[in-house]
Amino acid sequence: MDAPILDYMQRYRFKGLHLCNDTDTGLRAVIAIHSTALGPATGGVRMWTYDSERDAIMDALRLARGMTYKYAAAGVNLGGGKAVIIGDPATGKSEALLRAFGRMIDHLGGEYQTGEDVGTTLDDMETIFTETDHVVTLPEHCGGVGDIAPATALGSVEALRACAERAWGSPDLNGRTVALQGLGAVGSHALPLLLDAGAKVIVTDIDPRRIEAHSAAHGVEAVPAGDVYDLDVDIFAPYALGGVINDDTVPRLRARVVAGSANNIFAEPHHATELERRGIVYAVDYIANSGGTILDTDRYRKGGLQRERAMRNVRRIGDRIREVFALADREQISYLEAADRLAEERIAALSGIQLI
């Protein structure tokens, strides 16, 4: 990730990168557009405190590319984009800042459509919607589907079941131990699903208040954030930020399965290969976490939003993970390569555009 930014964009065929500034509101943001081959570039806006502007730009780029593959793999006819607002969502957010960001999106003329992500909420999307129509994730009273986190959580657990089936021959989670990292919007919904399935769950989060609340509500064990990689568990379930599978954590993992909803879990592609070398089964993140996207964009299909149809497709995420395993076995390639190939083949078949 130390390559020059434009070299990185050329290597992965990015369409555009927009740096946004509004001095009056303090807005500093990045909008990355990877591909519009299947439709407008679409992806949420993340608000986060980054160590550097470069880190913010690279996060937006990596996430945008991931969205291209996520939509293609999920059968959704949209392209890949992502935005980040640099700042603390707890202290730096204001109506004026969000509306300024909405105007930045509107200037792109529909090439990019946004939604909620880490550090942003449905209320924030409604504020952005004041300035632009190009908002996908919206409350129901604005014509959207409302909270998509439960669908993302459900899809991620279906992906986890598929991984369990590959690792142990059965998708049954009863009696399996799970280390769940991250109790935010999606992780907090995944926790009761895993418990209802009979799993024993150990939780962690960077926010001790979340740990306290969920430990009390569900009676689960909790560990400090830095200790979660060393737990002797069956499944490591990342539901926080990306890059958690890296040079430091790979040797520490004792789980047989890695599956959750976090984006870009691998710091570098070779970490995926290293997991497989160690006999660890993992769910490719952009397929595992596509449940919210599938629900959120169902209203763009013929007939408009049909929740039952959308949720059927969310439950098929496990089957998509199984397709990845089957292709990886046939071609003797990694799971990550297999997932990318499935997405790239769909994009090429529908648009004639090659991403590689």
N, C-alpha and C positions, 0 to 999 in steps of 0.2 A: 504493500500500500504506500510505499515511499516514492513511487514513480510520479513524474509530473502529471498534473491533473488532466491536461489535454491529451497526453499520451494514453492515460487510462481511458479517457473517453473514446479515443480512436480505437483502442484495442477492443473495447466492448460495444462499439457502434452506438454511442449515445447521440441523441438528436439535439439536445440543448441543455444549457445550464444558465439559470437566471439568478443573479445576485440582487436582492431587493433591499432598499433602504428608504426609510421615512424618518427624517431627523426629528420632526415635530413629535412623533409618538414614541420614538426610540426603537422602531421596528428594524431589525436586522434579520433577514431571512434568505433562504436558498430554495429555489425550485429546480429540481432535476427532472428532465424528460428523457427517458431512455428510448422508448419506441411508441409509435402510433400506428403500427402495422395492422393491428386488429381493431383499433378505435382510439378515442382520445386517451392521452396519458392520464392515468388515474391512480391515486394513492393518497394516504392520509398526510396530515401535517403534524409533525412532532415538535413539541416545545421542550427544550432541554438546555442545560448549561454545559457547554463544551469547553474542553481545555484550550482549543484553538479554533480559529476560523477554518483552517484546513480540515480539522476533525469534523466540523459541521458539514462542510462541502462533501467530504468523502462518505459520510454517513448518508447524506441525501442521495448521492450517486449509487451507492451499494443497494440502498433500499429501493430506489427507482428500478434498477435492473431486476431486483427480486420480484417486483410487482409485475413486470412484463411476463416473467416465467410463471408467476402465481396465476394470473388470469388465463394464460394459455393452457396451463395444466388443468385448471378448474373448468375449462370450457366456456369461459366468459369472454365476450368479444370487446375487450378494452385493452389499451396499451398500458405501459408501465411508467409511472411518475411518482415523485415523492417530494415533500417539502419539509424543511425544518425552520423553526423560529428559534433564534439564539436568545436564551434567557431563562430565568427561573419561573416555571409556571405558577408557583405559589405567590411570587411577589412581583413579577414583571409583566403580568397579563393585564390588559385593560380593554375596554370596549373600543377605544380609539385605535389601539394597536391592531386589534383583530379586524376592524373595518378597513384599516389601511392595507392589511394583508389581503383582504377580499378584493380591494381595488387592483392590487398587483395581479391577482389571478384573473380578474376580468380583462385586464389589458392583453392577456394572452389569447383572448378570443375563443375560448373553449378548447384550446390545445391541452390544457391541464385541468383536471377536476379533483377536488380535494375531499377529505373526510377526516374523522377524528383518529388520533393515534396517541402515543404516550405523551402525557402532559396537556392534552386537549380533550374537550368534552362535547357532548351534544349541544349544550348551551352555547359553547364557543362556535359550533358550526352554524347555529341559528344566527349568531351575530355576523359571521362572515357572509352568510346568505343574504344579509341586508344589502350587501354591495355587489354580489355576483350570483348568477344562477348556477354557476359551475361547482356545486357542492353535492356530493353523492350521499354522504351519511347525514341524515337529518331526523329530527323528531317526527313523530307521526303527524302532528298537527301542521307540519310544514310539507307533508307529502312523502316523508321518508318512512323507514321501517322501525325507527327507534333504536334502542340499544342492541348492537350486534354482538356484544361480548359473549352472551350465552351460546350463540351459534358457533362462534370461534372456539369456545371451550368444548362444546360437543364434538366438533370436527376433530379437534386435537386428541380427544380421548379415543375416538374411533381410529385415528392413526396409531395411537399408542397400542390399541388392541391388535392391530395388524402386526406391529412389531413384536408384541408378546407372542403372537401365533408363530412368527418366524423363529423366535428365540427358543420357545418351549413347546411348540406344537399345538397351543390352544390360546384363543383370545381371552380366555377367562382371567380376570384380574383378582379373583378372590384369593386372599392370602399373600398376594404380592406386596412387597414393600416399595414405596415410592418416595423419593426425595423431591419435593415440589419447591422450585426456586422462583419466588415472585408471587405476591398475593394482591396484584393490582386488578384491573378490570376483568381480565380473562382468568388469571390464576385463581381468583376468589370464586369464580363459577366452576372451574375445573375441580376444585377441592371436594365439594359435596358429590360431584359425579363419581369421582374416584372412590370416595368413602361408600357411596351407595353400591358400587361394584364389588365391595368387599376388600378393597386394598387398605393396607396400613400406610398412612401418609405422615411423613415428617416434613415440616414446612420451614421456610426461611424467607426473609425479605430485608431490604436495606432500611426499611422503616419499622422500628420496634413497635410502633402503635398498631400496625397491621398484624404483626406477629401476635401481640397480646390479644387483639380482638378475635382473630380466627382461632387461636389456641383455646380461648375461652368458649367460643361458640361451638366448636366442633370437637373439643377434647383431644386435640392432636399434639404430638410432641413438636417442639421447635428447637432449632439450633442457630447459632450465629451465622451470618451470611457467608463468612469465609470458610466455614467448616463443612458446607454442604457437599463439596466434591469428594470428601474423604469418607463419606458414610458407606457402610456395607449394606447396600440396598439392591433390589432387583432392577429398579428403573430410576433414572435421573430425568426429571421433567422440568426443562427450562421454560419459565413463563415470564422472564424479565427482559433485559436488554440483550443485544447480540454480542458476539465475540467471546462467549463464555467457554467455548471449546477451543483451547489454545495450548501453547507449549507448556504452560504451567499446569493446566488442569487435566490434560489428557492422561499423564502418568498417574494421576491421583484417583481417577474414576474407578470405582469398583462395581458399578452397575453393568448389567448385561444389555440394557436397552436405554437409549437416549431419545426421548420424544416429548415435545411440548409445543408451545405456541410462539416462542420468541423468534424474531426475524434474524437472519444472518448469524446463526449460532456459531459458525466456524470462523475463527479469526482469519484463517487462510484455507484454501481448498484442500491442501495436503492433510489438514487435520481430519477431514472426512475419511480419507484413505487410511490414516493412522487408526481411527476407530475400528474400521473393518479389519485391519491387520490384527487388532487385539481381540477380534471376535465379538465386537459390540455392534448390535443392530440399532440403526437410527432411522428416524422419520425425516425425510427431506422437509425442511422447515416451511418452505413456501407452499407445499401441498398440505402439510399438517395444519397450518393456521389459516387456510382459505375459507373456513366456514362462514365467517362474518362477511367476507367478500361475496360469497355465493348468495347469501340472504340479501345483502345490501343492494346488489345489482339485479336481483330478480325482476324488479319493476321495469327494467329496460327490455325485458323479453316480451314477446307477443302476448297480449292478454293482460299486461300489467302485473303488479305484485300478486303472487299466489304463494302464501306462506307454506302451505302443505307441500307444494312442488319444490320450493326452495329448500325446505328442511329435509326432504327426501334426498336431494342432491348433497346436502351437508353430510348426511349419514353414509354417503357413498365414498367419502374421503378415505376410509379404510381400504376400499377396493382399489382406489387410485394408488395408494401406497403398495398394495400387493402387485399392481401392474409394474411398478418401478422395480420391485424385487425380481419379478419374472424376467424383465428385460435385462437387468443386471446379470442374472444367471445365464441367460442365453448368450449375451455378448461378452461376458467376462469383464464387465466394467463396474465401476463403483456405483452405489445407489445415487449419488449426486449427479454423476455423469448420465445415468439412465434417466433421471427425472428431467434434466436439462434437454436431453435428446427428445423425449416425448413432447416437451413444450416447443422446442425448435421445429420439430416436424409438423406440428399443428400450425404454427405461424407460417411456415414455408408453404404448406398445402393451401392455406386460405388466402395468403397475401402475395406469395411468390418472393417474399423477402427472406434472405438468409441472415441469421444472427451470428453465424460463425464462418 
